[in-house]
Amino acid sequence: LEGQALAWFQWMSNNGLLTSWDAFLRALELRFAPSKFDDPIAALCKLTHTQGLQAYLSEFENLANRISDYPQSFYLICFLSGLKPHLHREVTALQPPDLPTAIALAKLHDDKHRPPPFPPSRFDPPTVPSHSLTLPPSTTPKPLPPLLPTPSTKLPIKRLTEAEMQARQDKNLCYNCDERYTRGHRCKPQFRLLTTFDSDEQLEAVDTEEFQITDDISQEAGLISLHAFSGQWTPRTFRVTRSIQGYAVQVLVDSGATHNFIQSRVAQFLHLPSRPTSSPLRVMVGNGEFLPRSSYCPQVTLSLDQQQFSVDLYPLELSGTDVVLGVHWLSMISPFVMDYNEPFMRLMWHEKLIELKGDPGPTPSPISAHQLRHLQSTNRVEALFHLSLEHHPSPISTPTPNNPIELTKFLHQPSSLLPATTLAFPHPPVLLTFLYTYTPTPSPDH
């Protein structure tokens, strides 16, 4: 953040007004969002070409980026209606099929009508009569000869015809090299190397050869998120069940993956053809490790709501899903609208609105022992957990005696008996004899 946004954020944070993320988004929208009276659709329809063509294109793109869910024909009509009259007539007469073609034709005709920067003079400059003034000879030193001779041949400039450009657009190839074009694509640097030798060594004719950097840095790098690689179901994942060659497959749309991937077991089951990659692809997974991929399945037809998409899939050991569609596929269908709460996804494909409804969250279901053994044999089990209930007996509480503290020490069992003694008593024991008279009990008969 910088400028007014930074000052606003510091003031909100110091006053404790940013209590949650939702509150922050709401406050940010109220502060910096455009007014409700600012209608980008009306502004785009009323936009006219008054200044240069580049300024008109910049204003048109800024307004078009704020509008979604409209067909390409709408943007084409708005662009043509806003051009200057002479450009509007010439571009409309050529009937461009889409907006990029119309923009290219408008630039071409605008450059044609633009006057040259230095128009040639219609008359020769007047000649100045010479005078008898003699100038001294010039003392400027002559330029030194170049160290190396200037090559007579120039590097060839690659020019493409409209058919070649259209073929490269269909295959999603770069215009300058034979690699696939993605966002942030850079062509491999090419340079010429001139080898020289010392003067004391024998000089030999060495031709310059064209080299390309082929070290590990130039290798194409791929990325796949941890959720897509492990097949975890999270609220931020979008899954649909579609088909490849008539077989149902689970498709995960993940913006954290750079390329499109397919489960290796599914690719073998469908007998998908594979080709070696032009350069090794190193896929970085969630734990930071790199998995090298040297082959891919080209132009696999994926059916999504009766629409066919041709995508390149890289085989990878995935868990929980069959196909992962990454940034390569998302850039091909851009722009699109995605809602994770419903969930659904809307996109425009061949001027048709397509809506993909995501699958609901997984629900646990019981399986038999035979099904579990089948999943284990096909390596489709991610983890096994066993739950058991343990019974802990409650301790028996002993009642607390109510004896006084003074008697407690006498009631304890003695730890040891008295020691045995061998001493004899000095006097014999005394036996006491008691005499009593017997009185018989009278019988009831007497």
C-alpha angles and dihedrals in degrees: 000000000000141000117008093353092058093047091049093049093049091050093049092046095048092050094049095242095132099078098152142001092260090052090050093051092047093050091046091052093048092049105041107015116108120261121273088240090060102094111185093193093057091043091051092051092049096044112121134189104247104141130028122331093245091056090049091050092049093051091045093052093047091055094041092054089062093056127074140171093042124122122249091248089066092057091045093054092047092050095049094044092055097052123103114272097256093046091044092055096046097044094043091051090060091054100220111211096215143012099264090054091049091051092050092050092047091053091048094052092042090056090047093056094042112105117240115263094239112029113204116254116250094216132047116248114263116262117243114226113244120244131207090254109124119206122215116251114274115259095196109130117242116253115261118247115260118267092230127032116252110251113246094214123063127216111273116255113223111229123185128204123224091259092052092047091050091048091051091048091052091051092042091237128154117257093227101041139020096253127106115270118237135159108289093019116163125186117239109265116251125197140165120242121211115197119204132184134210119269094247092058127078111269117227131185108260119188119216113245129197115246132191126203106250102167124124092272092065093051114112111256125209132195133202126181123241093245092054094045096047096036095235116167111229133164089253096058125093117208131180132175112229137147143261116194089347095306120117114242133178111242122200118197107209124172089193091070119081098200138030116263137189131196108262092225091053092049090053092046093052092044092230114184115245133204131193116256120245089234129015114268115219111200116201113210130198097279093054097256123132122229112198116223119193101173140043139187107246126216099354110183111232118189115218116174095331091313123115121223122187110210137165112239127199115210112238136162099258128174127214097004138059105211131023118198112201140175092306091065095037092054089051093056097035128169103052140148121229129186118189095190098064090018112232141129128212125197141159116241121174089345091305126117111234123190120194117197115208125230117259121252119284120270121202115247130183120252133192127247090253091055091048092052090049092052091048093050093050093048094243097128114099099182140346125216128188120203121197133174116232122203116216113194112230113242116254109243114221116217116251111244117241094215117128119259091245093060097043095081091053095051096059118105110255114251094220137014126244114277116262116252130209097196119121121226114249094228130041117248116275116237115203120208121203121200122202135168120245116229115191118227113245114244119235090236092065 
